[in-house]
């Protein structure tokens, strides 16, 4: 049946009795596809029936459906003309893993972060009424997203505005890690209240002794559902101006169809509370929804992930070092925003539960809370993905840096994250943190540096410190390249006289290969590990300016405001007269695809960096051929160079200040 569905209109050609079989087909299709491409599995399996019911009762478009986070929109994509491209999900040039306005008219609002759906849907509803249009606007938000303050700001405003808006609360007691906080407990415990259930059981046993017990019990069950739905969970939403309905079984298709059909005829702000199970219908995901929240390719039969390599990820190294430090530092605490497994803190949480804080999807609170811990004498380490830390920028400035509090920010997923795309790339953290006074910004090139930076920052309490590292594996085993580590100082990895390459973070191992290829062509480059971006190692930079007339900076951060910009600013102060080439992420949002493919596209792989360096070296033959010859034993075919995300600063003809090209 799925092959015949390309729109909500096509779905309506089926009978309601056909939908359970379609739901089963969709689950099998999604599990098979995601096992090959990777993606968000458990959350999508949990909303199959809900998505079908919504599309059966509404028409998208013209009706508008806003998914919170939107990682659970795969079934929505299948039902809106994107089935034929579904095998390209999260692949370079293929379908995005989240809703995307440019991808389909059925996606009225793009998302990637949590708690945005209600505010966005209210905006769509206001625009509809302002323009005199007729359509339904629906927001689907998970209970985990209710831990974010933005969701309550949206609820408060929507309830006050009294616009025609339907909010569906998808309650599965999970966000990514199990939900925490008062709101989640409220929504969960209202179904398991001991006093209520004791009274219910007593009445149930008493009814069993009466005539016509089954009919009476049926009536009592109905009354129970109505009273519990009306008086217990809905109070907070009623107070915010919403008419509350539920909770109902989010996997009961007939009930969903009936309820949505009835609510469609109502007006004003309404909230439907549905109970679903993450991973529904696929046993491995049902048993471990956290593991199957976001997965790479895996064996569909066993549920076992494909091997990713012999070396651990930066995240794993961070997690192990935190456990080691906590054993020695009784004041050390760890904070995460609903991402304990993703940030590597699962073992820490198990061994030091009294010093571990999962604050829910509430990054602003996480940072302000960390500031309070630091002000009280604790040693807080706040582990948050780069893209999510952006949400707490005001707290970083006002609550941490202004007071010079010793909060350590361990920023995971710095740089390109691959298949999750532009909502999740950590493209801006160096830029936005470098602008903050009192802040130290560091980027380790390997596991040893990550451990050394973390230990120093925790031990010395020198004010706010940000340590950013990528999603991928460490390039060398921990302990194999300890080097000479000195806080605030750069490291010379390779000496040379022709030009200087200053690389930082994940670009350092790549630039090692670049230096080898240059050397094979007779170009001797000096490679410097620029592991501290703020403050700069001005002593090393002064020496570089005196020794070299050609300098290259390489970073996996936006070209605006990153390491290259910092070097350019310093060179301007000392009136450097050489040529500076800045290589970084271009000034645009980068789409999804494997990290390797994206680096190739923007010219930050080995060959792209060499091509860019050619522009200031003018060699006799293309240097990037050397890399191909070394790898493949043959000369590559001519091809169009990849995009070069660079800006070169060179002296003008009259010796005045350089121009940016």
Buried (B, 14 or more C-beta within 10 A) or exposed (E): BBEEBBBBEBBEEBEEEEBBEBBEBBBBBBBEBBBEBBBBBBBBBBBBBBBBBBBBBBBBBEBBBBBBBBBBBBBBBBBBBBBEBBEBBBBBEBBBBBBBEEBBEBBBBBBBBBBBBBBBBBBBBBEBBEEEEEBBBBBBBBBBBBBBBBBBEBBBBBBEBEBBBBBBBBBBBBBBBBBBBEBBEBBBEBBEEEEBEEEBEEBBEEBEEEEEEEEBBEEBEEEBEEEBBBEBBBEBBBEBBBBBBBBBBBBBBBBBBBBBEEBBEEEBBBBBBBBBBBBBBBEBBBEBBBBBBBBBBBEBEEBEBEEEEEBBBBBBBBBBBBBEBBEEBEBBBBBBBBBBBBBBBBBBBEEBEEBBBBBBBBBBBBBBBBBBBBBEEBBBBBBBBBBBBBBBBEBBBEBBBBBBBBBBBBBBBBBBBBBBBBBBBBBBBBBBBBEBEBBBBBBBBBBBBBBBBBBBBBEEBBBBBBBBBBBBBBBBEBEEBEBEBEBBEBBBBBEBEBBBBBBBBBBBBBBBBBBBBBBEBEBBBBBBBBBBBBEBBEEBBEBBBEEBBBBBBBBBBBBBBBBBBBBBEBBEEEEBEBBBBBBBBBEEEBBBBBBEBBBBBBBBBBBBBBBBBBEBBEBEEBBBBBBBBEEEEEEBEEEEEBBBBBBBBBBEEEEEEBEEE
